[in-house]
Amino acid sequence: MKYFPVLFLILSFLIPVVNCQENDIAWRTFPFLSNSLQLTPDLNKQCFNETSLFIASLQEVAKITSECLEYKNCTLIELTSVQDYVFAIQQLDAFGKLPPDVLDINTFFEGSYDECNRVSGKKYRTSYSYLVAYMGQNISCDSKSHEHLTPRFAVCMPSSCDENDLVEIFNQLTNFPLTACKAFRSDLKPAKGWTFWMFSLFLVSMIFIVVSSTFVDYFREKEIGMSAVSEHAYCKSIFAESLFQVLRVFLSFSLWTNSELILSVREHKPDQIRSLDCLRALTVLWIVFAHIYNFKFPYNNVGNSLDFLQDLSVSRQLILNSYFSIDTLFVLSGVVEAYTFFWNKPKQTTILKPMTWVHFYLRRYIRSAPPMMTFIGFFMVYAKFIQGPFMASELNILTEEAEICERSWWKNALFINNFAGDNNCYRITWLLAVDTQLFLVAPIVIITLFFSMSGGVILIVGGCLFSVSVEYLLFGIYELPADFTGNGHHELFRSVVYEMPWTRAPSFLLGILVGYFLANFTKTRLKFHWSVPVGGWVVASGIAGLCLWGNYSYDSGNQWSVYQRATYFNFSKIGWTFFVSWIIIANHYGWGGPIGNFMCHPIWQPFGRLSYCAYIVHRMAMYWFFNSDGISPHAYSAVQMFLYYAVLGTLISYFFAFFWSAFFEIPVAKIEKIFLKPISAYRRESNPAVETVRVRRGAMS
């Protein structure tokens, strides 16, 4: 009886009865239940029966409520009988409702995931799902135009109904000017095949190795008081060389030591590029911020999105021009590559040795591939198990991406996945593929710079001009846009230019030039009048402002010609490269002032060391984070997205990155030094602890 006041209140609004006769059925005024459900070959029989029970229950409740409210003809028997049909009202109440800001083109009709779970099992098990519908009746579902304007309806239906059943039921029962095309459930049950059990066994084995290695390492240091140096001499005296190497490999997995290497904070040496760690950390935060906008904000409220596109704000430009964060990483990659090589002052005989370059390439692959490939295996196996209302509202995209990885993971292992287009496994790893492809040609530039600085500069300038020429040609052929927002053919933007090495080459090549300059002039303190560094900051900031705001009118709706789009796309990347290069140079020589003090603080060191793994894990970590709540998160402003989602999402990514680095990145770096050190053509004379944690060369090293 406790439900009667609530039921009558709800139904008095939901079931308006106008000029009803006594035998009229008020439930027919439900727009969702305008037609009768027919059993068809495409409809599961159990789903049909349970859905029919749901509809029949709503009919009975509507009929009783109409008699009570309209005709004042209520009896105790009728009121008591309503108890048998309460589950149907609760199930209907879990459906998505018309949003309050519908005039702002809110296309997200969210229901109640918790209520759908509460009603499950009362008559049958229920499942919370999202239906994707296109505007118009009986239209083709192959069309992907205006997909960001596609309504998504939350429904609570019997769990016996699969995705195809839900589409069939919606199209049968409603007279809305919509055609349901797809459905996405929040409680998928992925099959646990042999890959699941094999990878799970691998993870369990790794955890066992790490725990046992940590115990031995801790016992050795804290209980016995034996340092690593004394242990080295002691073990070599009692063990054979092969057994000693096995022990070293085993202790490479110690979480005790690896945690110290990752989290240690030390004062920078004068010859270190001190601002790189801060640049890596801020760039990862920028990438996370942009990815949150890309997969969340535009779907909730199109009106707010359109207003956002007209806003002349820093947050708007940082989001829409977030691709500059990628160029920042390629600048860092070139800087680290050249600086690491030239700082060692290699001899000409070393440059001419084939083993120098064998070690150069082998070291890179060994240090970069294992963390990435183990995570791709983790993603391929476990991403399907991230289930909930948020994942359903995002069209269960991780399940689709995991299936792609099952077919094309080998392309990631070869670092050619950026050429796979829509079949790119774990798509954010395109950056690592391009970074590796540019790394393959880096020795040509490095060797040229070694023998002739002018020849190297000419080669770098020529490479930049070649890249610019190719971009102009591709823009002219395919009529590409300048970014992801303005006019142009967006469907080819990623596969033709955005994820291609010829597009990122200028940032990488100019980064090599900066690294070469810093390595050769590190000990030479350039003395200038204070106005020179100030002028440098003013010019660099002006260039950055032009890069960030130069496309404001374009992103606001103005039509640009192909030439304008290609010009902005080419030279904004080069301009941003100069801006980042100035930050690195100015902070290295102490011209940064308070900015330099902030960026060169040692507190950034752990974030810099973890940036590679943080980038790898951040996409899956964000989906897990958003899916942990019972409702889908909504974005209202850029500030809210940054404070509530981006900052917290970045910290969560770094949390997971810590363990991934300690398990798969640092141990591999240590093992590589054990076995590849004998074939190394030169040895870097640096702090061993610092070298140990800088486990790979490249954008995130």
C-alpha positions as CSV (number, residue, x, y, z in Angstrom):
1,M,0.0,0.0,0.0
2,K,3.0,2.3,0.5
3,Y,3.3,2.7,-3.3
4,F,-0.3,4.0,-3.9
5,P,0.3,7.8,-3.4
6,V,3.5,7.7,-5.5
7,L,1.9,5.6,-8.2
8,F,-1.2,7.8,-8.5
9,L,0.9,10.9,-8.6
10,I,3.2,9.5,-11.4
11,L,0.4,8.1,-13.4
12,S,-1.8,11.2,-13.1
13,F,1.0,13.0,-15.1
14,L,2.0,10.1,-17.4
15,I,-1.5,9.0,-18.4
16,P,-3.7,11.9,-19.4
17,V,-7.1,10.7,-20.3
18,V,-9.3,13.0,-22.4
19,N,-12.9,12.1,-23.1
20,C,-12.3,8.5,-22.2
21,Q,-15.1,6.0,-22.3
22,E,-15.3,3.4,-19.6
23,N,-13.7,0.7,-21.8
24,D,-10.9,2.9,-23.1
25,I,-7.4,1.8,-22.3
26,A,-5.4,4.7,-21.0
27,W,-2.1,3.0,-21.5
28,R,-2.3,3.6,-25.2
29,T,-1.5,7.2,-24.6
30,F,2.1,6.2,-23.7
31,P,4.1,7.3,-26.7
32,F,6.5,4.4,-26.1
33,L,3.7,1.9,-26.1
34,S,1.7,3.2,-29.0
35,N,1.7,-0.1,-30.9
36,S,1.3,-3.7,-30.0
37,L,4.3,-6.1,-29.8
38,Q,4.4,-8.9,-32.4
39,L,6.5,-12.0,-32.2
40,T,8.8,-12.0,-35.2
41,P,11.6,-14.3,-36.3
42,D,14.1,-11.6,-35.2
43,L,12.7,-11.5,-31.7
44,N,13.8,-14.0,-29.0
45,K,10.7,-15.9,-27.6
46,Q,11.7,-15.5,-23.9
47,C,12.3,-11.8,-24.5
48,F,8.9,-11.5,-26.2
49,N,7.2,-13.2,-23.3
50,E,8.8,-11.1,-20.6
51,T,8.3,-7.9,-22.5
52,S,4.7,-8.8,-23.1
53,L,4.3,-9.3,-19.3
54,F,5.9,-5.9,-18.7
55,I,3.4,-4.3,-21.2
56,A,0.4,-6.2,-19.8
57,S,1.3,-5.1,-16.3
58,L,1.5,-1.5,-17.4
59,Q,-2.0,-1.9,-19.0
60,E,-3.5,-3.2,-15.8
61,V,-2.0,-0.5,-13.7
62,A,-3.1,2.2,-16.2
63,K,-6.6,0.8,-16.3
64,I,-7.0,0.6,-12.5
65,T,-5.5,4.1,-12.1
66,S,-7.8,5.5,-14.7
67,E,-10.8,4.1,-12.9
68,C,-9.6,5.4,-9.6
69,L,-8.6,8.9,-10.8
70,E,-11.1,9.5,-13.6
71,Y,-14.2,7.6,-12.5
72,K,-13.7,7.5,-8.7
73,N,-14.4,3.8,-9.0
74,C,-11.9,2.3,-6.6
75,T,-12.3,-0.9,-4.6
76,L,-10.0,-2.4,-2.1
77,I,-9.5,-5.4,-4.4
78,E,-8.4,-3.2,-7.2
79,L,-6.0,-1.2,-5.0
80,T,-4.5,-4.4,-3.6
81,S,-4.0,-5.9,-7.1
82,V,-1.8,-3.0,-8.0
83,Q,0.9,-4.5,-5.8
84,D,1.4,-7.3,-8.3
85,Y,2.3,-4.7,-11.0
86,V,4.6,-2.3,-9.1
87,F,7.6,-3.9,-10.7
88,A,6.5,-2.7,-14.1
89,I,6.2,0.9,-12.9
90,Q,9.6,0.7,-11.3
91,Q,11.0,-0.7,-14.5
92,L,9.4,2.0,-16.6
93,D,10.6,4.6,-14.1
94,A,14.2,3.4,-14.9
95,F,13.8,4.4,-18.5
96,G,15.4,7.6,-19.9
97,K,13.4,10.7,-19.5
98,L,13.0,13.8,-21.6
99,P,15.9,16.0,-20.3
100,P,15.1,19.5,-18.9
101,D,17.3,21.3,-21.4
102,V,15.9,19.7,-24.6
103,L,15.9,23.1,-26.4
104,D,19.7,23.1,-26.0
105,I,19.7,19.9,-28.1
106,N,20.4,17.5,-25.2
107,T,20.5,14.1,-26.9
108,F,21.3,12.1,-23.8
109,F,18.2,10.6,-22.3
110,E,19.5,9.1,-19.1
111,G,17.5,6.8,-16.8
112,S,18.2,5.2,-13.5
113,Y,20.8,2.4,-13.5
114,D,20.2,1.7,-9.8
115,E,16.5,1.4,-10.1
116,C,16.8,-1.0,-13.0
117,N,19.1,-3.2,-10.8
118,R,16.6,-3.0,-7.9
119,V,13.7,-4.3,-9.9
120,S,15.8,-7.1,-11.4
121,G,14.6,-10.5,-10.2
122,K,11.1,-9.5,-9.1
123,K,9.5,-11.1,-12.1
124,Y,12.5,-11.6,-14.4
125,R,16.0,-10.3,-14.6
126,T,16.4,-6.8,-16.1
127,S,19.3,-5.1,-17.9
128,Y,20.1,-1.4,-18.3
129,S,20.9,-0.5,-21.9
130,Y,21.2,2.4,-24.3
131,L,19.4,2.6,-27.6
132,V,21.0,4.6,-30.4
133,A,18.4,6.1,-32.8
134,Y,18.6,8.2,-35.9
135,M,16.2,11.0,-36.8
136,G,13.4,9.8,-39.1
137,Q,11.4,6.6,-39.5
138,N,12.5,3.6,-41.6
139,I,15.8,5.2,-42.5
140,S,19.1,3.5,-43.2
141,C,21.2,2.7,-40.2
142,D,24.4,2.8,-42.2
143,S,24.4,6.6,-42.2
144,K,26.9,8.2,-39.8
145,S,26.2,11.8,-40.6
146,H,25.5,14.0,-37.5
147,E,26.5,11.1,-35.2
148,H,27.1,13.5,-32.4
149,L,23.4,14.6,-32.6
150,T,22.2,11.0,-32.4
151,P,19.8,10.5,-29.4
152,R,20.7,7.9,-26.9
153,F,17.8,6.5,-24.8
154,A,18.3,4.6,-21.6
155,V,16.0,1.6,-21.3
156,C,15.5,-1.1,-18.6
157,M,14.3,-4.3,-20.3
158,P,14.4,-8.0,-19.6
159,S,18.0,-9.3,-19.7
160,S,16.8,-12.1,-22.0
161,C,16.6,-9.4,-24.7
162,D,19.8,-9.0,-26.6
163,E,20.9,-5.9,-28.5
164,N,19.0,-6.9,-31.7
165,D,15.8,-7.7,-29.7
166,L,15.9,-4.2,-28.1
167,V,16.1,-2.6,-31.5
168,E,13.2,-4.7,-32.8
169,I,11.1,-3.9,-29.8
170,F,11.7,-0.2,-30.0
171,N,10.9,0.0,-33.7
172,Q,7.7,-2.0,-33.2
173,L,6.3,-0.2,-30.2
174,T,6.9,3.5,-30.8
175,N,5.6,6.1,-33.2
176,F,8.4,8.5,-32.5
177,P,10.1,10.0,-35.6
178,L,13.1,7.9,-34.8
179,T,14.6,4.6,-36.0
180,A,16.5,2.6,-33.5
181,C,19.7,1.2,-35.1
182,K,21.8,-0.2,-32.3
183,A,21.6,-1.1,-28.6
184,F,24.4,-1.3,-26.1
185,R,24.0,-3.2,-22.8
186,S,25.7,-2.3,-19.5
187,D,26.1,-5.9,-18.4
188,L,27.8,-7.8,-21.2
189,K,29.3,-11.1,-20.3
190,P,32.5,-11.6,-22.3
191,A,33.6,-15.1,-22.9
192,K,36.8,-16.2,-21.1
193,G,38.8,-17.9,-23.7
194,W,42.3,-19.3,-23.7
195,T,43.8,-15.8,-24.1
196,F,42.1,-14.7,-20.9
197,W,43.4,-17.6,-18.8
198,M,46.9,-17.5,-20.3
199,F,47.3,-13.7,-19.7
200,S,45.8,-14.1,-16.2
201,L,48.4,-16.8,-15.5
202,F,51.1,-14.5,-16.8
203,L,50.0,-11.7,-14.5
204,V,49.8,-14.0,-11.5
205,S,53.3,-15.2,-12.3
206,M,54.6,-11.7,-12.6
207,I,53.0,-10.7,-9.2
208,F,54.6,-13.8,-7.6
209,I,58.0,-12.9,-9.1
210,V,57.7,-9.2,-8.0
211,V,56.5,-10.1,-4.4
212,S,59.3,-12.7,-3.9
213,S,61.9,-10.4,-5.4
214,T,60.8,-7.6,-3.2
215,F,60.9,-9.8,-0.1
216,V,64.5,-10.9,-0.9
217,D,65.6,-7.4,-1.7
218,Y,64.1,-6.0,1.5
219,F,65.5,-8.8,3.7
220,R,68.9,-8.3,2.1
221,E,69.0,-4.5,2.8
222,K,67.1,-4.2,6.1
223,E,67.8,-7.4,7.9
224,I,71.3,-8.3,6.7
225,G,72.3,-4.7,6.0
226,M,74.0,-5.7,2.7
227,S,74.1,-2.9,0.1
228,A,73.9,-3.6,-3.6
229,V,77.7,-2.9,-4.0
230,S,78.8,-5.3,-1.3
231,E,76.3,-7.9,-2.5
232,H,77.9,-7.7,-5.9
233,A,81.3,-8.5,-4.6
234,Y,80.0,-11.1,-2.2
235,C,77.9,-13.0,-4.7
236,K,80.6,-13.0,-7.3
237,S,82.9,-14.7,-4.8
238,I,80.6,-17.6,-4.0
239,F,78.4,-18.0,-7.2
240,A,79.3,-18.9,-10.7
241,E,78.9,-16.0,-13.2
242,S,75.8,-17.5,-14.7
243,L,74.1,-17.9,-11.3
244,F,75.1,-14.4,-10.3
245,Q,73.4,-13.0,-13.5
246,V,70.2,-15.0,-12.7
247,L,70.2,-13.4,-9.3
248,R,70.6,-9.9,-10.7
249,V,67.8,-10.5,-13.2
250,F,65.6,-11.8,-10.3
251,L,66.2,-8.7,-8.2
252,S,65.5,-6.5,-11.1
253,F,61.8,-7.0,-10.3
254,S,62.0,-5.8,-6.8
255,L,59.3,-3.3,-6.1
256,W,61.3,-2.1,-3.1
257,T,64.2,-0.9,-5.2
258,N,62.1,0.1,-8.3
259,S,59.8,2.3,-6.2
260,E,62.8,4.2,-4.9
261,L,64.2,4.7,-8.4
262,I,60.8,6.0,-9.7
263,L,59.9,8.2,-6.8
264,S,63.3,9.5,-5.9
265,V,63.8,13.3,-6.0
266,R,67.3,14.7,-6.4
267,E,68.8,18.1,-7.3
268,H,69.5,18.4,-10.9
269,K,73.1,18.3,-12.1
270,P,74.2,21.4,-14.1
271,D,74.4,19.3,-17.3
272,Q,70.9,18.0,-17.1
273,I,68.0,19.4,-19.1
274,R,65.9,20.3,-16.0
275,S,62.5,21.3,-17.5
276,L,61.8,18.1,-19.4
277,D,60.0,16.3,-16.6
278,C,57.6,19.2,-16.1
279,L,56.9,19.4,-19.8
280,R,56.1,15.7,-19.9
281,A,53.8,15.9,-16.9
282,L,51.9,18.9,-18.2
283,T,51.6,17.4,-21.6
284,V,50.1,14.2,-20.3
285,L,47.6,16.4,-18.3
286,W,46.8,18.3,-21.5
287,I,46.2,15.1,-23.5
288,V,43.9,13.7,-20.8
289,F,42.0,17.0,-20.7
290,A,41.5,16.9,-24.5
291,H,40.5,13.2,-24.5
292,I,37.8,13.8,-21.9
293,Y,36.3,16.5,-24.1
294,N,36.5,14.4,-27.2
295,F,34.6,11.5,-25.9
296,K,32.3,13.1,-23.4
297,F,31.4,16.8,-23.8
298,P,29.8,17.0,-27.3
299,Y,27.3,14.2,-26.7
300,N,25.5,15.6,-23.7
301,N,24.5,19.1,-24.7
302,V,25.0,20.3,-28.2
303,G,23.8,23.7,-27.3
304,N,26.5,24.2,-24.8
305,S,29.0,22.7,-27.2
306,L,28.0,25.3,-29.8
307,D,28.3,28.1,-27.3
308,F,31.7,26.7,-26.3
309,L,32.9,26.9,-29.9
310,Q,32.1,30.7,-29.9
311,D,33.9,31.3,-26.7
312,L,37.2,33.2,-26.9
313,S,38.8,31.6,-23.9
314,V,42.0,29.9,-23.0
315,S,40.3,26.6,-22.1
316,R,38.5,26.5,-25.4
317,Q,41.7,27.0,-27.4
318,L,43.6,24.5,-25.3
319,I,41.0,21.8,-26.0
320,L,40.5,22.5,-29.7
321,N,44.2,22.9,-30.3
322,S,45.3,20.0,-28.1
323,Y,47.1,18.4,-31.0
324,F,50.0,20.8,-30.1
325,S,50.6,18.6,-27.1
326,I,51.6,15.8,-29.6
327,D,54.0,18.2,-31.2
328,T,55.5,19.0,-27.8
329,L,56.2,15.3,-27.3
330,F,58.0,15.0,-30.6
331,V,60.1,18.0,-29.8
332,L,61.1,16.3,-26.5
333,S,61.8,13.1,-28.4
334,G,64.3,14.9,-30.7
335,V,65.9,16.8,-27.9
336,V,66.5,13.8,-25.8
337,E,67.8,11.7,-28.7
338,A,70.4,14.2,-29.8
339,Y,71.4,15.4,-26.3
340,T,71.9,11.9,-25.1
341,F,74.1,11.0,-28.0
342,F,76.2,14.1,-28.3
343,W,76.6,14.6,-24.6
344,N,78.7,11.4,-24.5
345,K,81.1,13.0,-26.9
346,P,81.5,9.8,-29.0
347,K,84.7,9.4,-31.1
348,Q,84.7,9.0,-34.8
349,T,85.6,5.3,-34.5
350,T,82.5,4.8,-32.4
351,I,80.3,6.5,-35.0
352,L,81.6,4.2,-37.7
353,K,81.2,1.0,-35.8
354,P,78.1,-1.1,-36.9
355,M,77.6,-2.3,-33.3
356,T,77.0,1.3,-32.3
357,W,73.8,1.4,-34.3
358,V,72.8,-2.2,-33.6
359,H,72.8,-1.3,-29.9
360,F,71.1,2.0,-30.7
361,Y,68.1,0.3,-32.3
362,L,68.0,-2.8,-30.2
363,R,68.1,-0.8,-26.9
364,R,65.3,1.4,-28.1
365,Y,63.0,-1.5,-29.0
366,I,63.8,-3.6,-25.9
367,R,63.0,-0.6,-23.6
368,S,59.9,0.7,-25.3
369,A,58.1,-2.4,-26.6
370,P,57.6,-4.6,-23.5
371,P,55.6,-2.0,-21.4
372,M,53.4,-1.2,-24.4
373,M,52.8,-4.7,-25.6
374,T,52.1,-6.1,-22.1
375,F,49.5,-3.4,-21.6
376,I,48.0,-4.1,-25.0
377,G,47.6,-7.7,-23.9
378,F,46.1,-6.5,-20.7
379,F,43.7,-4.2,-22.6
380,M,42.8,-6.9,-25.1
381,V,41.9,-9.4,-22.3
382,Y,40.3,-7.2,-19.6
383,A,38.9,-4.1,-21.4
384,K,35.7,-6.1,-22.2
385,F,35.0,-6.5,-18.5
386,I,34.7,-2.8,-17.9
387,Q,30.9,-2.7,-18.0
388,G,28.4,-0.2,-16.7
389,P,26.1,2.7,-17.7
390,F,28.9,4.9,-18.8
391,M,30.4,2.3,-21.1
392,A,27.0,1.5,-22.5
393,S,26.4,5.2,-23.2
394,E,29.8,5.3,-24.9
395,L,28.6,2.5,-27.2
396,N,30.8,-0.1,-25.4
397,I,33.7,1.2,-27.4
398,L,36.4,-0.6,-25.4
399,T,34.9,-4.0,-26.4
400,E,35.1,-3.0,-30.1
401,E,38.7,-1.8,-29.6
402,A,39.7,-5.0,-27.8
403,E,38.3,-7.1,-30.7
404,I,40.5,-5.0,-33.1
405,C,43.5,-5.7,-30.9
406,E,42.8,-9.5,-31.2
407,R,43.3,-9.2,-35.0
408,S,46.0,-6.6,-35.3
409,W,48.2,-6.5,-32.2
410,W,51.2,-7.6,-34.2
411,K,51.2,-4.2,-36.0
412,N,51.8,-2.5,-32.6
413,A,54.7,-4.9,-32.0
414,L,56.2,-3.7,-35.3
415,F,55.3,-0.1,-34.6
416,I,53.4,0.2,-37.9
417,N,49.9,0.5,-36.3
418,N,49.5,4.1,-37.3
419,F,49.0,2.9,-40.9
420,A,46.1,0.7,-39.9
421,G,43.4,3.4,-40.0
422,D,40.3,2.4,-38.1
423,N,41.8,-1.0,-37.4
424,N,44.5,0.5,-35.2
425,C,44.8,-1.5,-32.0
426,Y,44.5,0.8,-28.9
427,R,44.6,3.9,-31.2
428,I,46.5,6.3,-28.9
429,T,49.6,4.2,-29.5
430,W,49.9,5.7,-33.0
431,L,52.1,8.3,-31.3
432,L,54.6,5.6,-30.2
433,A,54.6,4.1,-33.7
434,V,55.4,7.5,-35.3
435,D,58.0,8.2,-32.7
436,T,59.7,4.9,-33.5
437,Q,59.5,5.5,-37.2
438,L,61.2,8.9,-36.8
439,F,63.7,7.2,-34.5
440,L,64.7,5.0,-37.4
441,V,65.9,7.9,-39.5
442,A,67.4,9.8,-36.6
443,P,71.0,8.3,-37.1
444,I,71.1,9.9,-40.6
445,V,70.7,13.4,-39.0
446,I,72.9,12.6,-36.0
447,I,75.8,11.3,-38.1
448,T,75.5,14.3,-40.5
449,L,75.6,16.7,-37.5
450,F,78.6,14.9,-36.0
451,F,80.7,15.4,-39.2
452,S,79.3,18.8,-40.2
453,M,77.1,21.1,-38.2
454,S,76.2,23.1,-41.3
455,G,75.5,19.9,-43.3
456,G,73.2,18.7,-40.4
457,V,71.4,22.0,-40.3
458,I,70.8,21.9,-44.1
459,L,69.5,18.3,-43.8
460,I,67.1,19.3,-41.0
461,V,65.8,22.4,-42.9
462,G,65.5,20.2,-46.0
463,G,63.5,17.7,-44.1
464,C,61.2,20.4,-42.8
465,L,60.6,21.8,-46.2
466,F,59.9,18.4,-47.6
467,S,57.3,17.8,-44.9
468,V,55.7,21.1,-45.6
469,S,55.6,20.4,-49.3
470,V,54.0,17.0,-48.8
471,E,51.4,18.5,-46.5
472,Y,50.4,21.1,-49.1
473,L,50.1,18.4,-51.7
474,L,48.0,16.1,-49.5
475,F,45.7,19.0,-48.5
476,G,45.2,19.9,-52.1
477,I,44.4,16.3,-53.1
478,Y,42.1,15.4,-50.3
479,E,40.8,18.9,-49.2
480,L,41.6,18.2,-45.6
481,P,40.6,20.3,-42.6
482,A,43.2,22.3,-40.6
483,D,42.0,20.6,-37.3
484,F,39.1,18.5,-36.0
485,T,36.5,21.3,-35.9
486,G,36.5,23.5,-39.1
487,N,35.5,22.8,-42.7
488,G,37.2,20.1,-44.8
489,H,37.0,16.3,-45.3
490,H,37.4,15.0,-41.8
491,E,37.1,11.4,-42.5
492,L,40.7,11.3,-44.0
493,F,42.3,13.7,-41.7
494,R,43.8,11.1,-39.3
495,S,44.9,8.5,-41.8
496,V,46.4,10.9,-44.3
497,V,48.2,13.5,-42.1
498,Y,47.5,13.6,-38.4
499,E,48.9,10.2,-37.5
500,M,51.7,10.1,-40.2
501,P,55.5,10.5,-39.6
502,W,55.9,13.0,-42.4
503,T,53.6,15.3,-40.5
504,R,55.5,15.1,-37.2
505,A,59.0,15.2,-38.8
506,P,59.6,19.0,-38.4
507,S,59.0,18.9,-34.6
508,F,61.3,15.9,-34.3
509,L,64.0,17.3,-36.5
510,L,64.1,20.7,-34.9
511,G,64.1,18.9,-31.5
512,I,67.3,17.1,-32.6
513,L,68.9,20.5,-33.5
514,V,68.0,21.9,-30.1
515,G,69.4,18.8,-28.4
516,Y,72.6,19.1,-30.4
517,F,73.0,22.7,-29.4
518,L,72.4,22.0,-25.7
519,A,74.9,19.1,-25.7
520,N,77.6,21.2,-27.3
521,F,77.1,24.4,-25.4
522,T,76.0,23.1,-22.0
523,K,79.2,24.2,-20.2
524,T,79.2,27.5,-21.9
525,R,77.1,30.0,-20.0
526,L,75.8,32.5,-22.6
527,K,75.8,36.0,-21.1
528,F,73.2,38.5,-22.4
529,H,71.6,41.7,-21.2
530,W,68.4,40.9,-19.3
531,S,66.4,42.4,-22.1
532,V,67.4,39.6,-24.5
533,P,65.8,36.8,-22.5
534,V,62.8,38.9,-21.8
535,G,62.5,39.7,-25.5
536,G,62.8,35.9,-26.2
537,W,59.9,35.1,-23.9
538,V,57.8,37.9,-25.4
539,V,58.4,36.6,-29.0
540,A,58.0,33.0,-28.0
541,S,54.7,33.8,-26.2
542,G,53.5,35.8,-29.2
543,I,54.2,32.8,-31.5
544,A,52.3,30.5,-29.1
545,G,49.4,32.9,-29.0
546,L,49.2,32.9,-32.8
547,C,49.3,29.1,-32.9
548,L,46.5,28.8,-30.3
549,W,44.3,31.6,-31.5
550,G,45.1,31.7,-35.2
551,N,42.3,29.3,-36.0
552,Y,39.7,31.0,-33.9
553,S,37.6,32.2,-36.8
554,Y,38.0,28.9,-38.6
555,D,36.7,26.9,-35.6
556,S,33.9,29.4,-35.1
557,G,32.4,28.5,-38.5
558,N,34.3,30.7,-41.1
559,Q,35.1,28.8,-44.2
560,W,38.8,28.6,-45.0
561,S,40.3,27.7,-48.4
562,V,42.5,24.6,-48.8
563,Y,45.6,26.9,-49.0
564,Q,44.6,28.6,-45.8
565,R,44.0,25.3,-44.0
566,A,47.3,23.8,-45.2
567,T,49.3,26.9,-44.3
568,Y,47.9,27.1,-40.7
569,F,48.3,23.3,-40.2
570,N,52.0,23.4,-41.4
571,F,53.3,26.5,-39.8
572,S,51.4,26.4,-36.6
573,K,53.2,23.1,-35.8
574,I,56.6,24.7,-36.6
575,G,55.7,27.8,-34.6
576,W,54.7,25.7,-31.6
577,T,58.0,23.8,-31.9
578,F,59.9,27.1,-31.6
579,F,57.9,28.0,-28.5
580,V,58.6,24.7,-26.8
581,S,62.3,24.8,-27.9
582,W,62.6,28.3,-26.3
583,I,61.2,27.0,-23.0
584,I,63.7,24.2,-23.0
585,I,66.7,26.4,-23.9
586,A,65.7,29.3,-21.6
587,N,65.2,27.1,-18.6
588,H,68.4,25.2,-19.3
589,Y,70.4,28.4,-19.2
590,G,68.6,30.0,-16.3
591,W,66.6,32.5,-18.3
592,G,63.2,31.3,-17.0
593,G,62.8,33.3,-13.9
594,P,59.8,32.2,-11.8
595,I,58.7,30.0,-14.7
596,G,62.0,28.3,-14.7
597,N,61.9,27.8,-11.0
598,F,58.5,26.1,-11.3
599,M,59.3,23.9,-14.2
600,C,62.8,22.9,-13.1
601,H,61.7,21.9,-9.6
602,P,62.9,18.3,-8.7
603,I,59.3,17.4,-7.7
604,W,58.5,16.8,-11.3
605,Q,61.0,14.0,-11.7
606,P,58.7,11.1,-10.7
607,F,56.1,12.4,-13.1
608,G,58.6,12.6,-15.9
609,R,59.8,9.1,-15.3
610,L,56.3,7.7,-15.3
611,S,55.0,9.7,-18.3
612,Y,55.6,6.9,-20.8
613,C,53.5,4.4,-18.9
614,A,51.0,7.1,-17.9
615,Y,50.3,7.9,-21.6
616,I,49.9,4.2,-22.3
617,V,47.4,3.4,-19.5
618,H,45.5,6.7,-19.4
619,R,42.8,5.8,-21.9
620,M,41.7,2.6,-20.2
621,A,42.2,4.2,-16.8
622,M,39.8,7.0,-17.6
623,Y,37.1,4.7,-18.9
624,W,37.4,2.6,-15.7
625,F,37.3,5.8,-13.6
626,F,34.2,7.2,-15.3
627,N,32.5,3.8,-15.3
628,S,33.0,3.3,-11.5
629,D,29.9,5.4,-10.7
630,G,26.3,4.3,-11.2
631,I,25.5,7.2,-13.6
632,S,27.2,8.7,-16.6
633,P,29.2,11.8,-15.9
634,H,28.0,15.0,-17.5
635,A,30.2,17.9,-18.6
636,Y,28.9,21.4,-18.1
637,S,32.0,23.6,-18.6
638,A,35.7,23.4,-19.4
639,V,36.6,24.3,-15.8
640,Q,34.4,21.6,-14.4
641,M,35.9,19.1,-16.8
642,F,39.4,20.1,-15.9
643,L,39.0,20.1,-12.1
644,Y,36.7,17.1,-11.7
645,Y,37.8,14.9,-14.5
646,A,41.2,15.9,-16.1
647,V,43.2,16.4,-12.9
648,L,41.8,13.4,-11.1
649,G,42.0,11.3,-14.3
650,T,45.6,12.2,-14.7
651,L,46.5,11.3,-11.1
652,I,44.7,8.0,-11.5
653,S,46.7,7.3,-14.7
654,Y,49.9,8.0,-12.9
655,F,48.9,5.8,-10.1
656,F,48.4,2.8,-12.4
657,A,51.5,3.9,-14.4
658,F,53.6,3.5,-11.2
659,F,52.8,-0.2,-10.9
660,W,53.1,-0.8,-14.7
661,S,56.5,0.9,-14.7
662,A,57.7,-1.0,-11.6
663,F,56.5,-4.3,-13.1
664,F,57.4,-4.0,-16.8
665,E,59.5,-0.9,-17.5
666,I,62.2,-0.6,-14.9
667,P,62.9,-4.4,-14.7
668,V,63.3,-4.6,-18.5
669,A,65.7,-1.5,-18.4
670,K,67.8,-3.2,-15.8
671,I,67.9,-6.6,-17.6
672,E,68.8,-4.8,-20.8
673,K,71.8,-3.2,-19.1
674,I,72.9,-6.6,-17.8
675,F,73.0,-8.3,-21.2
676,L,73.5,-5.5,-23.7
677,K,76.1,-3.5,-21.8
678,P,79.0,-5.7,-23.3
679,I,78.0,-4.8,-26.9
680,S,77.4,-1.1,-26.1
681,A,79.8,1.0,-28.2
682,Y,79.9,3.8,-25.7
683,R,78.9,4.2,-22.1
684,R,77.1,7.2,-20.7
685,E,78.9,8.6,-17.7
686,S,76.0,9.7,-15.6
687,N,74.3,9.0,-12.3
688,P,73.4,5.2,-12.4
689,A,70.2,5.8,-10.6
690,V,69.1,8.5,-12.9
691,E,70.1,6.5,-16.0
692,T,68.2,3.5,-14.6
693,V,64.9,5.2,-14.4
694,R,65.2,7.0,-17.8
695,V,64.4,3.7,-19.3
696,R,63.9,4.6,-23.0
697,R,64.7,7.3,-25.4
698,G,61.9,9.1,-27.1
699,A,59.0,11.4,-26.5
700,M,58.2,10.1,-23.0
701,S,61.6,9.1,-21.8
